[in-house]
Amino acid sequence: MKKPKHHIFVCGSFRAAGGPQGVCHKKNSLGLLQYLEGELADRGLTDVVVSSTGCLKVCDSGPIMIVYPEGWWFGRVEDEAAVDAIIDALETGKPAAAYLIA
């Protein structure tokens, strides 16, 4: 496999040691992950890898997505429009400012 140009992490709210789960999964982050993967495929963005993560500990801003290598942290990614804005950001090289976590 060739090294991907981008790696998107989607918070799945999983926590080790039995701690309470965060809110991202309760706000459908894993459903949005499926939409994200489908939209990337539809746009032909084969150089982007998507992974779910454990809790990213910014629950007040969830659902959370992170894009590397840019280091963009996006919050309140609650619907398909937000996911589309993040993918658009990848294509333009500029972050989706409305969702950036400062």
Helices and strands as residue ranges (DSSP letters): E 6-14, G 16-18, G 25-27, H 29-42, E 48-54, G 59-61, E 65-68, E 72-74, H 80-92, G 97-99
